[in-house]
Every structure is written in structure tokens, then in C-alpha cells.
């Protein structure tokens, strides 16, 4: 999307969304708008039905956990030829857009096949458990996307017709994409030769950081904004 098209789209969004539009940002050829959780369902209907917008397709829906956003054990701008040490450097911190508005966010990736425009709709959730209205009645494909975000992040989508886990076991405890969920999990399975069956037991792997976070600004990998 060019800057001119983005400005024209922003003007339309401002006209039809009014005070519901909290913010907008155009970067890397993509437009992102933010609304409050209470305005998500009405905003979704406006984005789908308004002439000139006509975002009839929900391409994706995902959750974000901003816990510890901007804090890392390694602050590196480029990979070195000698590799990374296992030392941990603490105390570095960047701006945290999620901390002041809510730990969690839901992001909706939209496409208008009528105008060939893409739009990222975003809302921050401050409650625990995080909750927002389901948009399955606006975009039916949101049914499975919302179940996935519920399963992995614990986000509750109010009004969803069948909100239950979709990727993990029915008896799974916790939400594995939350930042405070251990990478090794809480339990592991093994075969018990005496009981002649698979049993669950507390995880025996010692938790540790294995991979540093590398941020490159040299153009090799386009930056991604959420």
C-alpha cells in the first residue's frame, strides 16, 4: 500500500469509526489501527459493510502476550562470528506499548478484495482473564482462529459459539504461548514398564535460555510490527 492510498484509507476509517478509532500507524507498507475491546464487534461490522472499506475477508487472527516486552537476556544488533556467550546481561529495557494498555492484545489481519487493501486491526486487553467479543458472526472463519487464541493465550471470546481447546489436550493445564509458561512445560510423559502404560510426571528438564534474541536492522530481514 502506498502512502497516498494509506492516507485515503485513514480518512475513511476516521469518518466511519469516529471516537472508536484510538490510533493508527502506517509503517512498512502496512496500516495498523487500534480500537478498545468494547468497540471491536461494532468496528468489525463497519469494516466489513461500509462501501470503500469492504473488508470481507479475515485472513488471520492471533493473540499477543506483551509480558516482559522490551526486556531481553541478550541485547544484540548483529550475530558475531564467534557465537554467543552463555552469560546473561540484565537491565536492558525498551519501550513497552503493551504494558500501559494491557498485557494481551488480539490482532486481526483483514483483506478487502474489492479495493485490494490490507488492514491490521488491533485491540489491547487489560483484564485477567483477557476477554473481548467474538467476531465469528462477522467473519465465520474467526471461529477456529479464536479457539486457537483461547487455547494458546487464554483469551476469552465472549459470544463464541463453541469456545474450547483446539490444539492441546482436553485436560491440558495452562496456555503454552503465554510468556510465563515454561518452554519445557509442567509435565512430561514416559512409559512405565511396571504399570504397562504411559504416565505423566513433573518435567525433569532444567529450564534455561537457549537462544538469544537477534535484531537486525540491515535490511536482510524486514522488521515486523505487531
PyMOL commands that set and color helices and strands:
alter all, ss='L'
color gray80, all
select helices_A, chain A and resi 3-20+37-49+142-153
alter helices_A, ss='H'
color red, helices_A
select strands_A, chain A and resi 21-27+30-35+57-65+104-112+117-125+131-133+156-158+187-192+197-202
alter strands_A, ss='S'
color yellow, strands_A
deselect
rebuild
show_as cartoon
